[in-house]
Each structure stands twice: as C-alpha cells, then as structure tokens.
Amino acid sequence: MKFKHLLTAVALVAISSTVMAARPVSIKYSEDIVLEDDEVYSYYVVSCSNGESKDISAWDNRKTWCVGKGSKEDCSKKQIKTAKQVCR
C-alpha cells in the first residue's frame, strides 16, 4: 500500500513539473535603439527557466514594457509582468 502511494506521489510531481509555466530568471539590458522618427526604445533579453530567451522592449523612458523587439503591441506598465508573459 505504501509503495502505491509513493508511486502516485512521484507521478503527480512529474506531471506538475511539466505543467508549470516557465518563469523569468534574468532580464538583461541589451541596447537603446533610435528609430527614424527619433523615437527611442530600450531592448532587453529575458532568460526563462526553461532555457529560452525572449525579447522585450521598453518605451517612454521605461514606462511601457512590450513583448518583442521594437513592438508596441501587447504592453504593460510593469517590466516583470511582461517578462512573465513572454516566458509562459
């Protein structure tokens, strides 16, 4: 009976670890980019716990954070919220 409970617990842990979304591990500044209309955004790379790297952009003196490099779509006012979103 104990062995059956142990196997069930191991199976649940294995399943839950694969279901959990990746999380941001680090957010590193890469560079400021000046566009043709003299608008500037900052480019960052987010490293995720699943080993992937994703791009985010900061606009308006880092008041707006958006998914992707140079994108102004899918944005948030919080850096960590955008980083979590790209790592999902």
C-alpha positions as CSV (number, residue, x, y, z in Angstrom):
1,M,0.0,0.0,0.0
2,K,2.8,2.4,0.9
3,F,4.5,1.7,-2.4
4,K,1.4,2.5,-4.4
5,H,1.1,5.9,-2.5
6,L,4.8,6.6,-3.3
7,L,4.3,5.9,-7.0
8,T,1.3,8.1,-7.1
9,A,3.2,10.9,-5.4
10,V,6.1,10.6,-7.8
11,A,3.7,10.6,-10.8
12,L,2.0,13.8,-9.5
13,V,5.3,15.6,-9.0
14,A,6.4,14.6,-12.5
15,I,3.1,15.8,-14.1
16,S,3.0,19.1,-12.1
17,S,6.6,20.0,-13.1
18,T,5.8,19.6,-16.8
19,V,2.6,21.6,-16.4
20,M,4.2,24.6,-14.7
21,A,4.9,27.5,-16.9
22,A,8.5,28.8,-17.3
23,R,9.4,31.9,-15.2
24,P,11.8,34.7,-15.9
25,V,15.3,34.0,-14.5
26,S,17.0,37.2,-15.6
27,I,16.3,40.4,-17.5
28,K,19.3,41.9,-19.2
29,Y,19.6,45.3,-20.9
30,S,20.9,45.0,-24.4
31,E,20.8,48.4,-26.1
32,D,18.9,51.6,-26.8
33,I,17.6,51.8,-30.4
34,V,16.8,55.0,-32.1
35,L,14.1,54.9,-34.8
36,E,13.8,57.0,-38.0
37,D,11.4,59.4,-36.2
38,D,13.9,59.9,-33.4
39,E,11.8,57.8,-31.0
40,V,14.0,55.7,-28.7
41,Y,13.2,52.3,-27.1
42,S,15.3,50.1,-24.9
43,Y,15.8,46.4,-25.9
44,Y,16.1,43.7,-23.2
45,V,16.5,39.9,-23.3
46,V,14.6,37.8,-20.8
47,S,16.1,34.4,-19.9
48,C,13.4,31.9,-18.9
49,S,13.6,28.9,-16.5
50,N,13.0,26.6,-19.5
51,G,16.2,27.8,-21.2
52,E,14.6,30.0,-23.8
53,S,15.5,33.7,-24.3
54,K,12.8,36.2,-25.3
55,D,12.8,39.8,-26.3
56,I,11.0,42.7,-24.6
57,S,11.1,46.5,-25.4
58,A,10.8,49.4,-23.0
59,W,9.2,52.6,-24.3
60,D,8.5,56.1,-23.0
61,N,11.6,56.1,-20.7
62,R,10.8,52.6,-19.4
63,K,7.2,53.5,-18.5
64,T,5.7,51.0,-21.0
65,W,7.0,47.4,-21.5
66,C,6.1,45.4,-24.6
67,V,6.5,41.9,-25.9
68,G,9.1,41.6,-28.7
69,K,11.9,43.7,-30.0
70,G,10.6,47.1,-31.2
71,S,7.0,46.2,-30.8
72,K,4.4,48.4,-29.3
73,E,1.7,45.7,-29.1
74,D,0.9,43.6,-26.1
75,C,2.3,46.0,-23.5
76,S,2.2,46.5,-19.7
77,K,3.3,49.2,-17.3
78,K,5.4,46.6,-15.3
79,Q,8.6,45.0,-16.5
80,I,8.1,41.8,-14.5
81,K,4.6,41.3,-15.8
82,T,5.8,41.5,-19.5
83,A,8.8,39.2,-18.6
84,K,6.4,36.6,-17.1
85,Q,4.2,36.8,-20.1
86,V,7.0,36.1,-22.6
87,C,8.2,33.1,-20.6
88,R,4.8,31.3,-20.5
